[in-house]
Amino acid sequence: TITEAGFGSDLGAEKFLDIKCRYAGLKPSAIVVVATLRALKYNGGVPKAETAQPNVEAVKAGLCNLAAHVENMKKFGVPVVVAINHFLTDSDEEIAVLENYCRENDVEFALSDVFAKGGEGGVALAEEVVRLIEEDKSDFTFSYDDSLSIREKIEAIAKKIYGADGVDFI
């Protein structure tokens, strides 16, 4: 079964993993983080209206955002793959930057081109996910122990997912 857990590792995915998986008894075998070059460029400082234009430097600048999401997901002990959600406006140079980043940082990845190619465009991603699942390297763990108080749970999430030093409760 595949589920879409919502936007971002710090929003939808964390809640899915820490709450839904806990109470439904689910144990993920793999996590797919979807990345677009447009989003990387936006996070690299390009205005949204200009993200369809090639800009290798902005892709590089936006990689820190992807890195944070990938690292958040790795904290759950589940294999992670980056799906490069391909757009027709993506340049080969931009794709190469993202692929090289993944290789250099030991992050699995696959190009997903389902918009242009339909199911055929998702085969590489599907094969990568299946490969990770068959390796059975998932050692799923939660961000916090369920016996903690609400305050302790909030602090655990703030530190683990958001990189906070702590939480001030007012």
N, C-alpha and C positions, 0 to 999 in steps of 0.2 A: 504494500500500500504506500502511496506517495501522498503527502499532504503539503499544502502551501501554508506556511506559518505566519505570513504577514511581513510587513516592511521591516527590514533591518534586524541584525543580530541583537540589538539592544531593545527592540520593541517587540515585534511579533515572535521571533524565534525564542528569546529567553523565556517569555511567558508560556509558549507552547512546551518547551522542554522542562521548565521547572514546575509548571502547574498542570497542564493537560496530561503530559506523559506520566507524571507522578500519580494522578488520580485515575487515569485510565489504564495504568499498568503497561504503558508502552515503553519500548526500548529501541530507540533509533539505531539503525545499522549504518547509516551514512547521512551526511548533511550536504546539501547543495546550496552554495552561496551564488546568487545570480549577479553578475556584473555586466554593466554596459559601458562602453567607452564614453558615451554621452555623460553618464553619471560621473565617471572618473574626471572628465574634463570640467564638469560643473564644480565638483569638489576641488578641482585644481585651480579654480578662480575664473572660469569662463562663464559669462552670462548665459542663461538657459537658451536664449534665442540663437546663440552662436555655437551650441554644442554639436551641431551637425557638420561643422567645418573642421577639417583635419587640424590637429594641434598636438603634436607629440609631447611637447614640454608640459602642457596642461595634463595630459594623461599621466606622465611621470609624477607631477605634483599631486595628483589625486589618488595615487596608489596608497598613500598612508591611510586613507579612509577604508579602502578595501582590506588592507592589512589588519586594521582594528576589528573589522567584522569577522575575518577568517580566524584571527587569534581568539576572539570571543567564543566562536563555535568550537575551536579545538579544546577549550577549557572544559568542555562537556565530555571529553574522552571518546569522541566519535569521529571517524574519518571524514574529512572535508574535501569537497571538490568545488572548484570555481567553474561555473557555467558562464562562458563568454557569450552573452546574448548579442548576436551579430545583427547590425543594421547595415543597410546598403551604403550608407555614407561613411562607414568605418574604413579607414585606410589600412593597407597591409602593414605599414610602418607602425601604426598605433596598435594593431593586433599583436605585432611582434614584441612591442614594449611590454604588453600585458603578459604574453606567453613567457617572455624571458624573466619577468618578475616572478611569475609562478615557479618556474624552474629553479631560479636562484634562491628561492625561499622555501623550497621543498613543499610546494602546494600543488596538489593534483588539479588539472584543469581540462576542459574540453570546449570546443567551439560548438555553439548551438545556433543553428541557422534555420529554425523551424518556420519563421515568418516567410522567408523566400522559398524554402524547399519542402515545407510540410514535414511529415513524419521522417522522411529521409534526412532532413537537416538536424534531427535530434538523435540520430543513431550513435554518433560518437559520444555524446553525453550519457546516453543510456548504457552504452557499453562500459564506460568508465565507472558509473555508479554500480553496475552489476559486478564489475571486477572488485571494487572496494568491499561490497557486501560479501562476496565469496571469500575474500581474504579473512573475513570475520575478525577484524581488529577493533571492533567497537567495545569499549569499556565504559559505557555510559554512566555518568555521575551527575548529580544535581549541583546547583550553585550553593545550596545550603541544606542543612539537615531540617527535616520537617518538625522536629521537636523544639526548635528555636522559637523565641518570642517574635512577634511581628517586627519589633525594632531591630532585632538581630538579623532577621531575614532581609530587611531593607538595607541594613548596613552591608551584609554579605553581597547582595546584588550590586549596590553602589560601588563597592570596592572591586569586585570581580569583573563586572561587565562595564562599568562606567569609569573605572580607574580613579575613583575617589579615595581620599585619605581617610575619610570617615563621613559621618552624617550628623548634622546638628538638628535636633528636634526642637521646635519652638512651641 
